[in-house]
Amino acid sequence: MAQTQGSDHARNARPVYIVDGTRTPFLKFRGKPHAFSAADLGVAAGRQLLLRQPFEPAEALDQVIFGCAGPAAEEANIARVIALRLGCGHRVPAWHVQRNCGSGLQALDSARNAIAEGRSELVLAGGTESMSRAPLLFDERFVSWLADFQRARGVRARARCLARLRPGWLKPVVALLRGLTDPVSGLSMGQTAENLAWRFGITRAEMDRYAWQSHQRLARAQDEDRLAELTPLFGTDGTVAAADDGLRRDSTVEDLARLRPVFEKPFGKVTAGNSAQVTDGACAVLLASEDAVRRWDLPVLARVVDAQWAGVDPAQMGLGPVHAVTPMLRRHRQALGSIDYWELNEAFAAQVLACLAAWRDRRYCREELGLSRPWGEIDADRLNVDGGGISLGHPVGTSGARIVLHLAHVLRRQGARRGVATLCIGGGQGGAMLIENPEGTR
């Protein structure tokens, strides 16, 4: 009965369109905070997007939804901060979503649902993250000691309290490292990638070659002006960031092979070179109903067909895309080979290669996906054609929105019909979105 109701709902849902979108350059973390907060980045992405629209945001928008994995304390509901700074007015509600790496995709999916169900007509959605501004925290033992010290009364009581203080308690705790470690499995995201490399027999050479390819593809995309969604960042000090700055054009497979493992020393395979970069950036996407498209004479970049979320073992979190994509495509009677282009977020080279290996593996498909045979291959020439998280960076709350927006541009550029954007999510989840280019001929 539940399946029938779901099918009826899907048939009755209104179509949802991506009409436009922008993103900032992705700025690599280089040891100290960048000048832009997560809200600054979200405003920068949204401003250029809204300036070129034929409507006033305060009059036309129904909602603003932004994903962010780690908003600052002063940006608690960061979507509302962004909306107000963009001039959306007091009337337009705004809310923040958090699904770790899937936060930006969750924002788009939430907007899609609201429009499909008739609750909204026009929604600004996206993701933002300033990973370079992740705070340094005090050790919990020092926090407890500080509370005792503040309660102490008199010189003797404070002296006794000071005598208990240990220098090691003053060492700061890096919030970013804590946030990138799963609290249930106790594994860092890099260690989960090591698990997948071992499980599917992925070699260090394969991982390094994939990473090198990511940089080469981004370099070509920049040279051929393929990043149509990019908008410059302007700092208050007069500096301008016009391009993603983590690209290593001169990188070679040999250079990557010389890097030491980071997460499982000394014998691991996952290095800084074959992992996504720690990065700041934002992406804003405008989604609309058919009525809104007609009313405002908006262009249609793509139609959002469907989305799917899945859960997996946190220790194998990189396989989340396999479990999100498979039921979504089967629901639409599509196979891997019927999808024209793919964006599979590059958290780690090992993780991308493991997803591809899982779909080829008979035992995995039978035991984990309930399929009678291997599901098939994804053409490497149609996967992450303009680079990905390894060369661009992976601002956690942003990437889900970025891969959908860029995929829409790839489909339009290639005259292709269908595309899937998917990513793994820390904590053991996966998300996927199926989109369609109405003008695609394939």
Stockholm file with secondary structure:
# STOCKHOLM 1.0

chainA/1-442         MAQTQGSDHARNARPVYIVDGTRTPFLKFRGKPHAFSAADLGVAAGRQLLLRQPFEPAEALDQVIFGCAGPAAEEANIARVIALRLGCGHRVPAWHVQRNCGSGLQALDSARNAIAEGRSELVLAGGTESMSRAPLLFDERFVSWLADFQRARGVRARARCLARLRPGWLKPVVALLRGLTDPVSGLSMGQTAENLAWRFGITRAEMDRYAWQSHQRLARAQDEDRLAELTPLFGTDGTVAAADDGLRRDSTVEDLARLRPVFEKPFGKVTAGNSAQVTDGACAVLLASEDAVRRWDLPVLARVVDAQWAGVDPAQMGLGPVHAVTPMLRRHRQALGSIDYWELNEAFAAQVLACLAAWRDRRYCREELGLSRPWGEIDADRLNVDGGGISLGHPVGTSGARIVLHLAHVLRRQGARRGVATLCIGGGQGGAMLIENPEGTR
#=GR chainA/1-442 SS CHHHHHHHHHHHSCCEEEEEEEECCCEECCSSCCSCCHHHHHHHHHHHHHHTSSSCHHHHCCEEEEECSSCCGGGTTHHHHHHHHTTCTTTSCEEEECCGGGHHHHHHHHHHHHHHTTSCSEEEEEEEEEGGGCCEECCHHHHHHHHHHHHCCSHHHHHHHHHHCCGGGGSCEEHHHHHTBCTTTCCBHHHHHHHHHHHHTCCHHHHHHHHHHHHHHHHHHHHTTCCTTBCCEECTTSCEECSCTTCCTTCCHHHHHTSCCSSSTTTCCCCSTTBCCCEEEEEEEEEEEHHHHHHHTCCCCEEEEEEEEEECCGGGGGGHHHHHHHHHHHHTTCCGGGCSEEEECCSBHHHHHHHHHHHHCHHHHHHHHCCSSCCCCCCGGGBSTTCCHHHHCCCTTTHHHHHHHHHHHHHHHHTCCEEEEEEEETTTEEEEEEEECTTCCC
#=GC SS_cons         CHHHHHHHHHHHSCCEEEEEEEECCCEECCSSCCSCCHHHHHHHHHHHHHHTSSSCHHHHCCEEEEECSSCCGGGTTHHHHHHHHTTCTTTSCEEEECCGGGHHHHHHHHHHHHHHTTSCSEEEEEEEEEGGGCCEECCHHHHHHHHHHHHCCSHHHHHHHHHHCCGGGGSCEEHHHHHTBCTTTCCBHHHHHHHHHHHHTCCHHHHHHHHHHHHHHHHHHHHTTCCTTBCCEECTTSCEECSCTTCCTTCCHHHHHTSCCSSSTTTCCCCSTTBCCCEEEEEEEEEEEHHHHHHHTCCCCEEEEEEEEEECCGGGGGGHHHHHHHHHHHHTTCCGGGCSEEEECCSBHHHHHHHHHHHHCHHHHHHHHCCSSCCCCCCGGGBSTTCCHHHHCCCTTTHHHHHHHHHHHHHHHHTCCEEEEEEEETTTEEEEEEEECTTCCC
//
